[in-house]
Amino acid sequence: MKYLSTRDKTLRLSASQAIAQGLSRDGGLLTPETFPKLTPDFLGELRGKSYAQRAVAVMKLFLEDFSEEELTSFTQAGYASPTKFDDPQVAPLHPLTDQASCLELWHGPTSAFKDMALQILPHLLSASLVKTNEDKTVCILVATSGDTGKAALEGFKDVDRTKILVFYPKDGVSDVQALQMKTQQGNNVGVCAVHGNFDDAQTGVKTLFSDEKLRADLAGRGYFLSSANSINWGRILPQLVYYISAYCDLLNLGRIQMGEQVNYCVPTGNFGNILACWYAGQMGLPVGKLICASNSNNVLTDFLATGTYDKNRPFHTTMSPSMDILVSSNLERLLFALSGQNDKEVAGYMEQLKETGRYTVSSAIRARLAEDFYGGFCDEAKTSQVIAKVWQDHHYLIDPHTAVAYQVMEEYRQKTGDTRQTVFVSTASPFKFCDSVLHSLGVGQVQEGIAALDQLTQVSGRPAPAPLAGLKDKAVRFTESVDKEQMMDVVLAMLK
Ligand SMILES: *Cc1c(COP(=O)(O)O)cnc(C)c1O
């Protein structure tokens, strides 16, 4: 199977080339040409397997230049329990009501769903470098607003032929998030604070990527730079697995019969997670409606309702920060598929987005969007109410991202009367967003920093995930903080 650029489909790469390269040189996203089919027999076999085995079976269909032994060793390392994941099922499904189940994707080392992919991507990337005869070591540069940086550090730590350097804004991450990064272990990792906000850190990293002189200098030292964000196919592919796995679990629980359709509701930012579910549907997983849930940054809700994507709007800072996004990069892959792989049409939309901040899709694409998707959003006040209500009604604690999904799922069901089984996706542990959760539960005096972890444990009677609870005993390794202009010195000092 070949991988095509969404902006030029004459470009055809192998899986390992696509993963090693990340982004296509024309700016497009590398995307599989076809989708292998999941038969009922295949799904039936997966039912009896562990999560790691399910991941091998699904990923093998897309990665022809990787052996089953390789994939087995990657998934055994990445999804190991209890060392990496604190639940032996890795991505357990929690039935909440007769019709709704919660897919918990936060049992990994950093308590957010990014682990599901970032525990596998480093292995895929490291092996891809060997397969493509790349003799240099890759250095992953990340500017993070919180979750991605830590998940990438955990995924890449001590992986062969890789180094990782994460820059975070000194004033832009929570105390817990900063401590998670400053205490990072591993021999190939670096962490540095940048004076300023997320934009400063991100602009700094972009400047480093586009610096030709730096590239040449690093090449001389045996390094090249790459990124770990969700445009890499190696981050999307591991995400298909848990949608298929959840379907198997619903079968095993007797909640559905083979072939019966299931709706999935996904709290969405960059559109990578929900796209993975749509791809699983293209493979023949019986996906009913795909419910796309946004917070107050509801550009996708409007897009799905009108066919016009328009990023010219105010940016809201919310308590579900991983969804505070105005340009959802992975939407480009969906447009490529829905246009019948029309690369010129997609390139045109992306050009308009760059020039004017908006584009309107064809009526053909709009019709297909309406068939497969429903879009909705949930504001801040409602998000808090939902956290409290789900706790009161079900004694089940959810984080703000998950609350957004829950609310939009409920809205969809009330509006349409759709009674199919629905899986809503939980992307972060409530302990990762202690203060928002405590405020939502009506706690008056919320404590500062990581003391809030203990407070949420007291209020809820639930233990905090071990990696978060253990933070207070960990040694701080990284204390450096620099101005944006000094970021290059940090890179050069690390890649001596
Ligand atoms: C990244 C993230 C999201 C958004 O996922 P996308 O794939 O970017 O749509 C939602 N919730 C949490 C907690 C995240 O970290």
The ligand as a MOL file (V3000), in Angstrom:
LIG
                    3D

  0  0  0     0  0            999 V3000
M  V30 BEGIN CTAB
M  V30 COUNTS 15 15 0 0 0
M  V30 BEGIN ATOM
M  V30 1 C -5.0900 16.4210 21.9630 0
M  V30 2 C -6.3040 16.3020 22.8150 0
M  V30 3 C -7.6090 16.3990 22.2650 0
M  V30 4 C -7.8710 16.6940 20.8020 0
M  V30 5 O -7.5290 15.6310 19.9540 0
M  V30 6 P -7.3250 15.8850 18.3850 0
M  V30 7 O -6.8010 14.6200 17.8380 0
M  V30 8 O -6.3170 17.0080 18.3000 0
M  V30 9 O -8.6390 16.2730 17.8210 0
M  V30 10 C -8.6920 16.2340 23.1190 0
M  V30 11 N -8.5110 16.0240 24.4410 0
M  V30 12 C -7.2780 15.9430 25.0030 0
M  V30 13 C -7.1580 15.7490 26.4770 0
M  V30 14 C -6.1300 16.0700 24.2150 0
M  V30 15 O -4.9110 15.9990 24.7940 0
M  V30 END ATOM
M  V30 BEGIN BOND
M  V30 1 1 1 2
M  V30 2 1 2 3
M  V30 3 2 2 14
M  V30 4 1 3 4
M  V30 5 2 3 10
M  V30 6 1 4 5
M  V30 7 1 5 6
M  V30 8 2 6 7
M  V30 9 1 6 8
M  V30 10 1 6 9
M  V30 11 1 10 11
M  V30 12 2 11 12
M  V30 13 1 12 13
M  V30 14 1 12 14
M  V30 15 1 14 15
M  V30 END BOND
M  V30 END CTAB
M  END
